[in-house]
Amino acid sequence: MTDTTYNGWTNYETWNVALWLDNEYFYYSIMMMQSVKNFDDFIKKLQSGVFNNLDANWDWANTTGDGILWNDPKINVEEINEKILELKS
């Protein structure tokens, strides 16, 4: 049987988003805000124009540092939502 996952996640895109949410303080801080209940809330908050990530040298509001779009259709949103709920509990 062939493993069709990426490091235990559905695919590379989902894994990459999960990695950035966990390991980049800027994104982690937004994710942990009380008003952020799921991945959709995170994206809306991130792209709201309220935040400024001066340290980033990439389009941080639209992509991870590895160039994966935050709204890439390949991302398993349910899996990311589970991660957010787990981290917040």
PDB file of N, CA, C and O in Angstrom:
ATOM      1  N   MET A   1       0.829  -1.173   0.000  1.00  0.00           N
ATOM      2  CA  MET A   1       0.000   0.000   0.000  1.00  0.00           C
ATOM      3  C   MET A   1       0.884   1.251   0.000  1.00  0.00           C
ATOM      4  O   MET A   1       1.863   1.316   0.743  1.00  0.00           O
ATOM      5  N   THR A   2       0.550   2.225  -0.812  1.00  0.00           N
ATOM      6  CA  THR A   2       1.323   3.449  -0.914  1.00  0.00           C
ATOM      7  C   THR A   2       0.716   4.522  -0.021  1.00  0.00           C
ATOM      8  O   THR A   2      -0.495   4.744  -0.033  1.00  0.00           O
ATOM      9  N   ASP A   3       1.579   5.191   0.760  1.00  0.00           N
ATOM     10  CA  ASP A   3       1.127   6.296   1.600  1.00  0.00           C
ATOM     11  C   ASP A   3       0.874   7.498   0.700  1.00  0.00           C
ATOM     12  O   ASP A   3       1.761   7.920  -0.042  1.00  0.00           O
ATOM     13  N   THR A   4      -0.330   8.046   0.765  1.00  0.00           N
ATOM     14  CA  THR A   4      -0.676   9.184  -0.092  1.00  0.00           C
ATOM     15  C   THR A   4      -0.742  10.487   0.694  1.00  0.00           C
ATOM     16  O   THR A   4      -1.274  11.484   0.206  1.00  0.00           O
ATOM     17  N   THR A   5      -0.206  10.479   1.905  1.00  0.00           N
ATOM     18  CA  THR A   5      -0.216  11.698   2.714  1.00  0.00           C
ATOM     19  C   THR A   5       1.154  12.356   2.679  1.00  0.00           C
ATOM     20  O   THR A   5       2.108  11.810   2.125  1.00  0.00           O
ATOM     21  N   TYR A   6       1.235  13.539   3.280  1.00  0.00           N
ATOM     22  CA  TYR A   6       2.494  14.265   3.355  1.00  0.00           C
ATOM     23  C   TYR A   6       2.779  14.551   4.818  1.00  0.00           C
ATOM     24  O   TYR A   6       2.132  15.404   5.426  1.00  0.00           O
ATOM     25  N   ASN A   7       3.737  13.847   5.377  1.00  0.00           N
ATOM     26  CA  ASN A   7       4.094  13.988   6.793  1.00  0.00           C
ATOM     27  C   ASN A   7       2.875  13.874   7.706  1.00  0.00           C
ATOM     28  O   ASN A   7       2.776  14.572   8.716  1.00  0.00           O
ATOM     29  N   GLY A   8       1.955  12.993   7.342  1.00  0.00           N
ATOM     30  CA  GLY A   8       0.758  12.769   8.147  1.00  0.00           C
ATOM     31  C   GLY A   8      -0.405  13.701   7.812  1.00  0.00           C
ATOM     32  O   GLY A   8      -1.494  13.546   8.365  1.00  0.00           O
ATOM     33  N   TRP A   9      -0.198  14.642   6.938  1.00  0.00           N
ATOM     34  CA  TRP A   9      -1.247  15.566   6.505  1.00  0.00           C
ATOM     35  C   TRP A   9      -1.762  15.141   5.136  1.00  0.00           C
ATOM     36  O   TRP A   9      -1.117  14.350   4.448  1.00  0.00           O
ATOM     37  N   THR A  10      -2.899  15.652   4.745  1.00  0.00           N
ATOM     38  CA  THR A  10      -3.525  15.274   3.475  1.00  0.00           C
ATOM     39  C   THR A  10      -2.598  15.454   2.289  1.00  0.00           C
ATOM     40  O   THR A  10      -2.533  14.591   1.413  1.00  0.00           O
ATOM     41  N   ASN A  11      -1.882  16.567   2.253  1.00  0.00           N
ATOM     42  CA  ASN A  11      -1.002  16.878   1.119  1.00  0.00           C
ATOM     43  C   ASN A  11       0.018  17.933   1.546  1.00  0.00           C
ATOM     44  O   ASN A  11      -0.009  18.423   2.675  1.00  0.00           O
ATOM     45  N   TYR A  12       0.905  18.267   0.633  1.00  0.00           N
ATOM     46  CA  TYR A  12       1.950  19.252   0.926  1.00  0.00           C
ATOM     47  C   TYR A  12       1.363  20.599   1.328  1.00  0.00           C
ATOM     48  O   TYR A  12       1.840  21.223   2.276  1.00  0.00           O
ATOM     49  N   GLU A  13       0.339  21.051   0.620  1.00  0.00           N
ATOM     50  CA  GLU A  13      -0.243  22.365   0.878  1.00  0.00           C
ATOM     51  C   GLU A  13      -0.814  22.450   2.299  1.00  0.00           C
ATOM     52  O   GLU A  13      -0.609  23.445   2.994  1.00  0.00           O
ATOM     53  N   THR A  14      -1.518  21.417   2.721  1.00  0.00           N
ATOM     54  CA  THR A  14      -2.087  21.395   4.072  1.00  0.00           C
ATOM     55  C   THR A  14      -0.977  21.351   5.109  1.00  0.00           C
ATOM     56  O   THR A  14      -1.024  22.080   6.100  1.00  0.00           O
ATOM     57  N   TRP A  15       0.007  20.515   4.894  1.00  0.00           N
ATOM     58  CA  TRP A  15       1.144  20.419   5.806  1.00  0.00           C
ATOM     59  C   TRP A  15       1.862  21.756   5.916  1.00  0.00           C
ATOM     60  O   TRP A  15       2.212  22.185   7.015  1.00  0.00           O
ATOM     61  N   ASN A  16       2.084  22.418   4.780  1.00  0.00           N
ATOM     62  CA  ASN A  16       2.822  23.678   4.771  1.00  0.00           C
ATOM     63  C   ASN A  16       2.079  24.755   5.553  1.00  0.00           C
ATOM     64  O   ASN A  16       2.695  25.481   6.333  1.00  0.00           O
ATOM     65  N   VAL A  17       0.777  24.871   5.361  1.00  0.00           N
ATOM     66  CA  VAL A  17      -0.027  25.849   6.110  1.00  0.00           C
ATOM     67  C   VAL A  17       0.037  25.534   7.598  1.00  0.00           C
ATOM     68  O   VAL A  17       0.233  26.437   8.411  1.00  0.00           O
ATOM     69  N   ALA A  18      -0.127  24.268   7.965  1.00  0.00           N
ATOM     70  CA  ALA A  18      -0.066  23.873   9.380  1.00  0.00           C
ATOM     71  C   ALA A  18       1.288  24.227   9.981  1.00  0.00           C
ATOM     72  O   ALA A  18       1.368  24.689  11.119  1.00  0.00           O
ATOM     73  N   LEU A  19       2.335  24.011   9.225  1.00  0.00           N
ATOM     74  CA  LEU A  19       3.689  24.317   9.687  1.00  0.00           C
ATOM     75  C   LEU A  19       3.860  25.813   9.956  1.00  0.00           C
ATOM     76  O   LEU A  19       4.419  26.199  10.983  1.00  0.00           O
ATOM     77  N   TRP A  20       3.386  26.643   9.049  1.00  0.00           N
ATOM     78  CA  TRP A  20       3.511  28.090   9.224  1.00  0.00           C
ATOM     79  C   TRP A  20       2.648  28.596  10.372  1.00  0.00           C
ATOM     80  O   TRP A  20       3.042  29.527  11.075  1.00  0.00           O
ATOM     81  N   LEU A  21       1.488  28.005  10.571  1.00  0.00           N
ATOM     82  CA  LEU A  21       0.631  28.421  11.693  1.00  0.00           C
ATOM     83  C   LEU A  21       1.297  28.121  13.031  1.00  0.00           C
ATOM     84  O   LEU A  21       1.153  28.887  13.984  1.00  0.00           O
ATOM     85  N   ASP A  22       2.003  27.041  13.103  1.00  0.00           N
ATOM     86  CA  ASP A  22       2.662  26.612  14.348  1.00  0.00           C
ATOM     87  C   ASP A  22       3.994  27.305  14.609  1.00  0.00           C
ATOM     88  O   ASP A  22       4.346  27.559  15.761  1.00  0.00           O
ATOM     89  N   ASN A  23       4.731  27.610  13.558  1.00  0.00           N
ATOM     90  CA  ASN A  23       6.128  27.984  13.723  1.00  0.00           C
ATOM     91  C   ASN A  23       6.479  29.429  13.395  1.00  0.00           C
ATOM     92  O   ASN A  23       7.650  29.804  13.452  1.00  0.00           O
ATOM     93  N   GLU A  24       5.513  30.226  13.060  1.00  0.00           N
ATOM     94  CA  GLU A  24       5.757  31.640  12.792  1.00  0.00           C
ATOM     95  C   GLU A  24       4.923  32.438  13.785  1.00  0.00           C
ATOM     96  O   GLU A  24       3.694  32.415  13.725  1.00  0.00           O
ATOM     97  N   TYR A  25       5.580  33.137  14.690  1.00  0.00           N
ATOM     98  CA  TYR A  25       4.885  33.819  15.786  1.00  0.00           C
ATOM     99  C   TYR A  25       3.800  34.771  15.291  1.00  0.00           C
ATOM    100  O   TYR A  25       2.732  34.861  15.896  1.00  0.00           O
ATOM    101  N   PHE A  26       4.066  35.478  14.202  1.00  0.00           N
ATOM    102  CA  PHE A  26       3.093  36.414  13.645  1.00  0.00           C
ATOM    103  C   PHE A  26       1.781  35.695  13.326  1.00  0.00           C
ATOM    104  O   PHE A  26       0.714  36.144  13.743  1.00  0.00           O
ATOM    105  N   TYR A  27       1.853  34.587  12.593  1.00  0.00           N
ATOM    106  CA  TYR A  27       0.652  33.828  12.225  1.00  0.00           C
ATOM    107  C   TYR A  27       0.039  33.148  13.446  1.00  0.00           C
ATOM    108  O   TYR A  27      -1.181  33.123  13.602  1.00  0.00           O
ATOM    109  N   TYR A  28       0.876  32.607  14.295  1.00  0.00           N
ATOM    110  CA  TYR A  28       0.393  31.937  15.504  1.00  0.00           C
ATOM    111  C   TYR A  28      -0.406  32.912  16.363  1.00  0.00           C
ATOM    112  O   TYR A  28      -1.459  32.554  16.890  1.00  0.00           O
ATOM    113  N   SER A  29       0.083  34.132  16.505  1.00  0.00           N
ATOM    114  CA  SER A  29      -0.602  35.139  17.315  1.00  0.00           C
ATOM    115  C   SER A  29      -1.984  35.470  16.751  1.00  0.00           C
ATOM    116  O   SER A  29      -2.946  35.621  17.503  1.00  0.00           O
ATOM    117  N   ILE A  30      -2.075  35.579  15.452  1.00  0.00           N
ATOM    118  CA  ILE A  30      -3.378  35.838  14.825  1.00  0.00           C
ATOM    119  C   ILE A  30      -4.295  34.643  15.025  1.00  0.00           C
ATOM    120  O   ILE A  30      -5.461  34.802  15.385  1.00  0.00           O
ATOM    121  N   MET A  31      -3.767  33.446  14.792  1.00  0.00           N
ATOM    122  CA  MET A  31      -4.570  32.237  14.939  1.00  0.00           C
ATOM    123  C   MET A  31      -5.118  32.100  16.359  1.00  0.00           C
ATOM    124  O   MET A  31      -6.238  31.624  16.544  1.00  0.00           O
ATOM    125  N   MET A  32      -4.346  32.507  17.354  1.00  0.00           N
ATOM    126  CA  MET A  32      -4.756  32.331  18.740  1.00  0.00           C
ATOM    127  C   MET A  32      -5.671  33.444  19.255  1.00  0.00           C
ATOM    128  O   MET A  32      -6.100  33.397  20.407  1.00  0.00           O
ATOM    129  N   MET A  33      -5.974  34.434  18.429  1.00  0.00           N
ATOM    130  CA  MET A  33      -6.898  35.491  18.845  1.00  0.00           C
ATOM    131  C   MET A  33      -8.258  34.883  19.161  1.00  0.00           C
ATOM    132  O   MET A  33      -8.685  33.924  18.518  1.00  0.00           O
ATOM    133  N   GLN A  34      -8.923  35.439  20.141  1.00  0.00           N
ATOM    134  CA  GLN A  34     -10.210  34.914  20.579  1.00  0.00           C
ATOM    135  C   GLN A  34     -11.243  34.887  19.453  1.00  0.00           C
ATOM    136  O   GLN A  34     -12.070  33.977  19.394  1.00  0.00           O
ATOM    137  N   SER A  35     -11.201  35.863  18.576  1.00  0.00           N
ATOM    138  CA  SER A  35     -12.198  35.951  17.499  1.00  0.00           C
ATOM    139  C   SER A  35     -11.942  34.966  16.358  1.00  0.00           C
ATOM    140  O   SER A  35     -12.796  34.800  15.488  1.00  0.00           O
ATOM    141  N   VAL A  36     -10.789  34.317  16.351  1.00  0.00           N
ATOM    142  CA  VAL A  36     -10.468  33.348  15.301  1.00  0.00           C
ATOM    143  C   VAL A  36     -10.890  31.959  15.779  1.00  0.00           C
ATOM    144  O   VAL A  36     -10.285  31.376  16.678  1.00  0.00           O
ATOM    145  N   LYS A  37     -11.937  31.456  15.152  1.00  0.00           N
ATOM    146  CA  LYS A  37     -12.494  30.151  15.523  1.00  0.00           C
ATOM    147  C   LYS A  37     -12.130  29.046  14.539  1.00  0.00           C
ATOM    148  O   LYS A  37     -12.191  27.862  14.872  1.00  0.00           O
ATOM    149  N   ASN A  38     -11.745  29.446  13.308  1.00  0.00           N
ATOM    150  CA  ASN A  38     -11.432  28.466  12.273  1.00  0.00           C
ATOM    151  C   ASN A  38     -10.502  29.088  11.238  1.00  0.00           C
ATOM    152  O   ASN A  38     -10.119  30.252  11.357  1.00  0.00           O
ATOM    153  N   PHE A  39     -10.147  28.316  10.237  1.00  0.00           N
ATOM    154  CA  PHE A  39      -9.188  28.764   9.228  1.00  0.00           C
ATOM    155  C   PHE A  39      -9.728  29.938   8.420  1.00  0.00           C
ATOM    156  O   PHE A  39      -8.975  30.846   8.067  1.00  0.00           O
ATOM    157  N   ASP A  40     -11.017  29.927   8.127  1.00  0.00           N
ATOM    158  CA  ASP A  40     -11.623  31.035   7.405  1.00  0.00           C
ATOM    159  C   ASP A  40     -11.504  32.336   8.199  1.00  0.00           C
ATOM    160  O   ASP A  40     -11.183  33.382   7.636  1.00  0.00           O
ATOM    161  N   ASP A  41     -11.762  32.269   9.498  1.00  0.00           N
ATOM    162  CA  ASP A  41     -11.594  33.444  10.365  1.00  0.00           C
ATOM    163  C   ASP A  41     -10.144  33.932  10.335  1.00  0.00           C
ATOM    164  O   ASP A  41      -9.886  35.135  10.280  1.00  0.00           O
ATOM    165  N   PHE A  42      -9.209  32.992  10.370  1.00  0.00           N
ATOM    166  CA  PHE A  42      -7.784  33.339  10.330  1.00  0.00           C
ATOM    167  C   PHE A  42      -7.453  34.116   9.056  1.00  0.00           C
ATOM    168  O   PHE A  42      -6.808  35.163   9.113  1.00  0.00           O
ATOM    169  N   ILE A  43      -7.893  33.602   7.910  1.00  0.00           N
ATOM    170  CA  ILE A  43      -7.596  34.256   6.637  1.00  0.00           C
ATOM    171  C   ILE A  43      -8.217  35.654   6.592  1.00  0.00           C
ATOM    172  O   ILE A  43      -7.573  36.610   6.160  1.00  0.00           O
ATOM    173  N   LYS A  44      -9.461  35.768   7.037  1.00  0.00           N
ATOM    174  CA  LYS A  44     -10.123  37.078   7.043  1.00  0.00           C
ATOM    175  C   LYS A  44      -9.366  38.062   7.930  1.00  0.00           C
ATOM    176  O   LYS A  44      -9.155  39.213   7.547  1.00  0.00           O
ATOM    177  N   LYS A  45      -8.965  37.617   9.097  1.00  0.00           N
ATOM    178  CA  LYS A  45      -8.225  38.477  10.030  1.00  0.00           C
ATOM    179  C   LYS A  45      -6.867  38.844   9.429  1.00  0.00           C
ATOM    180  O   LYS A  45      -6.452  40.001   9.491  1.00  0.00           O
ATOM    181  N   LEU A  46      -6.188  37.876   8.859  1.00  0.00           N
ATOM    182  CA  LEU A  46      -4.874  38.096   8.259  1.00  0.00           C
ATOM    183  C   LEU A  46      -4.932  39.133   7.141  1.00  0.00           C
ATOM    184  O   LEU A  46      -4.044  39.976   7.019  1.00  0.00           O
ATOM    185  N   GLN A  47      -5.976  39.065   6.332  1.00  0.00           N
ATOM    186  CA  GLN A  47      -6.087  39.932   5.170  1.00  0.00           C
ATOM    187  C   GLN A  47      -6.902  41.196   5.435  1.00  0.00           C
ATOM    188  O   GLN A  47      -7.236  41.925   4.501  1.00  0.00           O
ATOM    189  N   SER A  48      -7.218  41.456   6.680  1.00  0.00           N
ATOM    190  CA  SER A  48      -8.067  42.600   7.038  1.00  0.00           C
ATOM    191  C   SER A  48      -7.374  43.948   6.881  1.00  0.00           C
ATOM    192  O   SER A  48      -8.045  44.978   6.836  1.00  0.00           O
ATOM    193  N   GLY A  49      -6.081  43.962   6.799  1.00  0.00           N
ATOM    194  CA  GLY A  49      -5.354  45.215   6.688  1.00  0.00           C
ATOM    195  C   GLY A  49      -5.007  45.834   8.030  1.00  0.00           C
ATOM    196  O   GLY A  49      -4.418  46.913   8.088  1.00  0.00           O
ATOM    197  N   VAL A  50      -5.370  45.154   9.109  1.00  0.00           N
ATOM    198  CA  VAL A  50      -5.105  45.657  10.461  1.00  0.00           C
ATOM    199  C   VAL A  50      -3.662  45.365  10.873  1.00  0.00           C
ATOM    200  O   VAL A  50      -3.083  46.088  11.684  1.00  0.00           O
ATOM    201  N   PHE A  51      -3.094  44.318  10.316  1.00  0.00           N
ATOM    202  CA  PHE A  51      -1.778  43.855  10.736  1.00  0.00           C
ATOM    203  C   PHE A  51      -0.692  44.316   9.783  1.00  0.00           C
ATOM    204  O   PHE A  51      -0.946  44.649   8.626  1.00  0.00           O
ATOM    205  N   ASN A  52       0.519  44.324  10.302  1.00  0.00           N
ATOM    206  CA  ASN A  52       1.672  44.702   9.507  1.00  0.00           C
ATOM    207  C   ASN A  52       2.825  43.780   9.880  1.00  0.00           C
ATOM    208  O   ASN A  52       3.261  43.760  11.031  1.00  0.00           O
ATOM    209  N   ASN A  53       3.310  43.030   8.929  1.00  0.00           N
ATOM    210  CA  ASN A  53       4.418  42.118   9.170  1.00  0.00           C
ATOM    211  C   ASN A  53       5.652  42.668   8.451  1.00  0.00           C
ATOM    212  O   ASN A  53       6.010  42.213   7.365  1.00  0.00           O
ATOM    213  N   LEU A  54       6.281  43.637   9.070  1.00  0.00           N
ATOM    214  CA  LEU A  54       7.420  44.311   8.447  1.00  0.00           C
ATOM    215  C   LEU A  54       8.629  43.401   8.257  1.00  0.00           C
ATOM    216  O   LEU A  54       9.488  43.677   7.420  1.00  0.00           O
ATOM    217  N   ASP A  55       8.699  42.320   9.028  1.00  0.00           N
ATOM    218  CA  ASP A  55       9.835  41.406   8.919  1.00  0.00           C
ATOM    219  C   ASP A  55       9.761  40.513   7.684  1.00  0.00           C
ATOM    220  O   ASP A  55      10.773  39.946   7.270  1.00  0.00           O
ATOM    221  N   ALA A  56       8.589  40.385   7.099  1.00  0.00           N
ATOM    222  CA  ALA A  56       8.412  39.454   5.986  1.00  0.00           C
ATOM    223  C   ALA A  56       8.925  40.052   4.690  1.00  0.00           C
ATOM    224  O   ALA A  56       8.749  41.241   4.424  1.00  0.00           O
ATOM    225  N   ASN A  57       9.556  39.217   3.895  1.00  0.00           N
ATOM    226  CA  ASN A  57      10.014  39.657   2.578  1.00  0.00           C
ATOM    227  C   ASN A  57       9.256  38.886   1.490  1.00  0.00           C
ATOM    228  O   ASN A  57       9.797  38.622   0.416  1.00  0.00           O
ATOM    229  N   TRP A  58       8.022  38.536   1.775  1.00  0.00           N
ATOM    230  CA  TRP A  58       7.140  37.880   0.812  1.00  0.00           C
ATOM    231  C   TRP A  58       5.738  38.429   1.026  1.00  0.00           C
ATOM    232  O   TRP A  58       5.512  39.202   1.956  1.00  0.00           O
ATOM    233  N   ASP A  59       4.817  38.047   0.196  1.00  0.00           N
ATOM    234  CA  ASP A  59       3.425  38.494   0.275  1.00  0.00           C
ATOM    235  C   ASP A  59       2.723  37.741   1.398  1.00  0.00           C
ATOM    236  O   ASP A  59       1.877  36.883   1.143  1.00  0.00           O
ATOM    237  N   TRP A  60       3.073  38.063   2.633  1.00  0.00           N
ATOM    238  CA  TRP A  60       2.651  37.325   3.821  1.00  0.00           C
ATOM    239  C   TRP A  60       1.139  37.257   4.008  1.00  0.00           C
ATOM    240  O   TRP A  60       0.654  36.317   4.638  1.00  0.00           O
ATOM    241  N   ALA A  61       0.382  38.208   3.488  1.00  0.00           N
ATOM    242  CA  ALA A  61      -1.072  38.207   3.660  1.00  0.00           C
ATOM    243  C   ALA A  61      -1.759  37.209   2.726  1.00  0.00           C
ATOM    244  O   ALA A  61      -2.901  36.816   2.964  1.00  0.00           O
ATOM    245  N   ASN A  62      -1.066  36.804   1.672  1.00  0.00           N
ATOM    246  CA  ASN A  62      -1.668  35.902   0.692  1.00  0.00           C
ATOM    247  C   ASN A  62      -0.992  34.546   0.576  1.00  0.00           C
ATOM    248  O   ASN A  62      -1.596  33.588   0.093  1.00  0.00           O
ATOM    249  N   THR A  63       0.271  34.457   1.021  1.00  0.00           N
ATOM    250  CA  THR A  63       0.985  33.185   0.898  1.00  0.00           C
ATOM    251  C   THR A  63       1.806  32.904   2.152  1.00  0.00           C
ATOM    252  O   THR A  63       2.151  33.810   2.911  1.00  0.00           O
ATOM    253  N   THR A  64       2.105  31.640   2.344  1.00  0.00           N
ATOM    254  CA  THR A  64       3.073  31.277   3.371  1.00  0.00           C
ATOM    255  C   THR A  64       4.447  31.705   2.869  1.00  0.00           C
ATOM    256  O   THR A  64       4.585  32.114   1.717  1.00  0.00           O
ATOM    257  N   GLY A  65       5.434  31.615   3.701  1.00  0.00           N
ATOM    258  CA  GLY A  65       6.792  31.952   3.290  1.00  0.00           C
ATOM    259  C   GLY A  65       7.336  31.032   2.213  1.00  0.00           C
ATOM    260  O   GLY A  65       8.350  31.332   1.583  1.00  0.00           O
ATOM    261  N   ASP A  66       6.658  29.911   2.003  1.00  0.00           N
ATOM    262  CA  ASP A  66       7.062  28.963   0.967  1.00  0.00           C
ATOM    263  C   ASP A  66       6.259  29.130  -0.312  1.00  0.00           C
ATOM    264  O   ASP A  66       6.405  28.347  -1.250  1.00  0.00           O
ATOM    265  N   GLY A  67       5.404  30.158  -0.348  1.00  0.00           N
ATOM    266  CA  GLY A  67       4.657  30.452  -1.570  1.00  0.00           C
ATOM    267  C   GLY A  67       3.337  29.725  -1.736  1.00  0.00           C
ATOM    268  O   GLY A  67       2.744  29.780  -2.814  1.00  0.00           O
ATOM    269  N   ILE A  68       2.861  29.050  -0.709  1.00  0.00           N
ATOM    270  CA  ILE A  68       1.558  28.391  -0.793  1.00  0.00           C
ATOM    271  C   ILE A  68       0.487  29.426  -0.472  1.00  0.00           C
ATOM    272  O   ILE A  68       0.555  30.102   0.555  1.00  0.00           O
ATOM    273  N   LEU A  69      -0.502  29.545  -1.353  1.00  0.00           N
ATOM    274  CA  LEU A  69      -1.597  30.476  -1.122  1.00  0.00           C
ATOM    275  C   LEU A  69      -2.406  30.046   0.098  1.00  0.00           C
ATOM    276  O   LEU A  69      -2.707  28.863   0.258  1.00  0.00           O
ATOM    277  N   TRP A  70      -2.759  30.998   0.954  1.00  0.00           N
ATOM    278  CA  TRP A  70      -3.580  30.675   2.124  1.00  0.00           C
ATOM    279  C   TRP A  70      -4.936  30.112   1.710  1.00  0.00           C
ATOM    280  O   TRP A  70      -5.541  29.340   2.454  1.00  0.00           O
ATOM    281  N   ASN A  71      -5.413  30.493   0.530  1.00  0.00           N
ATOM    282  CA  ASN A  71      -6.709  29.989   0.063  1.00  0.00           C
ATOM    283  C   ASN A  71      -6.563  28.967  -1.063  1.00  0.00           C
ATOM    284  O   ASN A  71      -7.470  28.815  -1.882  1.00  0.00           O
ATOM    285  N   ASP A  72      -5.448  28.277  -1.108  1.00  0.00           N
ATOM    286  CA  ASP A  72      -5.226  27.230  -2.112  1.00  0.00           C
ATOM    287  C   ASP A  72      -6.329  26.177  -1.970  1.00  0.00           C
ATOM    288  O   ASP A  72      -6.565  25.681  -0.869  1.00  0.00           O
ATOM    289  N   PRO A  73      -7.003  25.831  -3.064  1.00  0.00           N
ATOM    290  CA  PRO A  73      -8.092  24.851  -2.981  1.00  0.00           C
ATOM    291  C   PRO A  73      -7.637  23.442  -2.575  1.00  0.00           C
ATOM    292  O   PRO A  73      -8.465  22.613  -2.197  1.00  0.00           O
ATOM    293  N   LYS A  74      -6.339  23.169  -2.648  1.00  0.00           N
ATOM    294  CA  LYS A  74      -5.829  21.855  -2.244  1.00  0.00           C
ATOM    295  C   LYS A  74      -5.760  21.701  -0.727  1.00  0.00           C
ATOM    296  O   LYS A  74      -5.659  20.578  -0.233  1.00  0.00           O
ATOM    297  N   ILE A  75      -5.812  22.803   0.022  1.00  0.00           N
ATOM    298  CA  ILE A  75      -5.703  22.741   1.482  1.00  0.00           C
ATOM    299  C   ILE A  75      -6.928  22.049   2.058  1.00  0.00           C
ATOM    300  O   ILE A  75      -8.064  22.385   1.723  1.00  0.00           O
ATOM    301  N   ASN A  76      -6.682  21.089   2.919  1.00  0.00           N
ATOM    302  CA  ASN A  76      -7.766  20.409   3.619  1.00  0.00           C
ATOM    303  C   ASN A  76      -8.173  21.303   4.797  1.00  0.00           C
ATOM    304  O   ASN A  76      -7.581  21.236   5.874  1.00  0.00           O
ATOM    305  N   VAL A  77      -9.175  22.123   4.578  1.00  0.00           N
ATOM    306  CA  VAL A  77      -9.599  23.115   5.565  1.00  0.00           C
ATOM    307  C   VAL A  77     -10.095  22.436   6.840  1.00  0.00           C
ATOM    308  O   VAL A  77      -9.853  22.935   7.939  1.00  0.00           O
ATOM    309  N   GLU A  78     -10.775  21.318   6.706  1.00  0.00           N
ATOM    310  CA  GLU A  78     -11.261  20.594   7.892  1.00  0.00           C
ATOM    311  C   GLU A  78     -10.096  20.172   8.779  1.00  0.00           C
ATOM    312  O   GLU A  78     -10.179  20.255  10.004  1.00  0.00           O
ATOM    313  N   GLU A  79      -9.034  19.730   8.170  1.00  0.00           N
ATOM    314  CA  GLU A  79      -7.856  19.308   8.916  1.00  0.00           C
ATOM    315  C   GLU A  79      -7.206  20.505   9.633  1.00  0.00           C
ATOM    316  O   GLU A  79      -6.791  20.387  10.786  1.00  0.00           O
ATOM    317  N   ILE A  80      -7.121  21.633   8.958  1.00  0.00           N
ATOM    318  CA  ILE A  80      -6.564  22.839   9.573  1.00  0.00           C
ATOM    319  C   ILE A  80      -7.478  23.331  10.692  1.00  0.00           C
ATOM    320  O   ILE A  80      -6.991  23.769  11.735  1.00  0.00           O
ATOM    321  N   ASN A  81      -8.795  23.266  10.492  1.00  0.00           N
ATOM    322  CA  ASN A  81      -9.728  23.652  11.546  1.00  0.00           C
ATOM    323  C   ASN A  81      -9.542  22.800  12.802  1.00  0.00           C
ATOM    324  O   ASN A  81      -9.588  23.311  13.921  1.00  0.00           O
ATOM    325  N   GLU A  82      -9.331  21.502  12.606  1.00  0.00           N
ATOM    326  CA  GLU A  82      -9.076  20.603  13.739  1.00  0.00           C
ATOM    327  C   GLU A  82      -7.812  21.034  14.482  1.00  0.00           C
ATOM    328  O   GLU A  82      -7.777  21.034  15.712  1.00  0.00           O
ATOM    329  N   LYS A  83      -6.791  21.394  13.739  1.00  0.00           N
ATOM    330  CA  LYS A  83      -5.538  21.830  14.346  1.00  0.00           C
ATOM    331  C   LYS A  83      -5.764  23.092  15.172  1.00  0.00           C
ATOM    332  O   LYS A  83      -5.278  23.193  16.298  1.00  0.00           O
ATOM    333  N   ILE A  84      -6.493  24.048  14.621  1.00  0.00           N
ATOM    334  CA  ILE A  84      -6.754  25.295  15.335  1.00  0.00           C
ATOM    335  C   ILE A  84      -7.519  25.012  16.626  1.00  0.00           C
ATOM    336  O   ILE A  84      -7.167  25.538  17.682  1.00  0.00           O
ATOM    337  N   LEU A  85      -8.549  24.196  16.548  1.00  0.00           N
ATOM    338  CA  LEU A  85      -9.324  23.858  17.748  1.00  0.00           C
ATOM    339  C   LEU A  85      -8.453  23.145  18.773  1.00  0.00           C
ATOM    340  O   LEU A  85      -8.558  23.412  19.970  1.00  0.00           O
ATOM    341  N   GLU A  86      -7.606  22.252  18.319  1.00  0.00           N
ATOM    342  CA  GLU A  86      -6.719  21.522  19.224  1.00  0.00           C
ATOM    343  C   GLU A  86      -5.753  22.467  19.935  1.00  0.00           C
ATOM    344  O   GLU A  86      -5.544  22.346  21.142  1.00  0.00           O
ATOM    345  N   LEU A  87      -5.174  23.392  19.207  1.00  0.00           N
ATOM    346  CA  LEU A  87      -4.226  24.332  19.809  1.00  0.00           C
ATOM    347  C   LEU A  87      -4.900  25.288  20.788  1.00  0.00           C
ATOM    348  O   LEU A  87      -4.275  25.755  21.740  1.00  0.00           O
ATOM    349  N   LYS A  88      -6.169  25.573  20.551  1.00  0.00           N
ATOM    350  CA  LYS A  88      -6.885  26.515  21.394  1.00  0.00           C
ATOM    351  C   LYS A  88      -7.536  25.868  22.614  1.00  0.00           C
ATOM    352  O   LYS A  88      -8.062  26.566  23.481  1.00  0.00           O
ATOM    353  N   SER A  89      -7.504  24.557  22.683  1.00  0.00           N
ATOM    354  CA  SER A  89      -8.141  23.888  23.841  1.00  0.00           C
ATOM    355  C   SER A  89      -7.154  23.567  24.931  1.00  0.00           C
ATOM    356  O   SER A  89      -7.532  23.008  25.961  1.00  0.00           O
TER     357      SER A  89
END
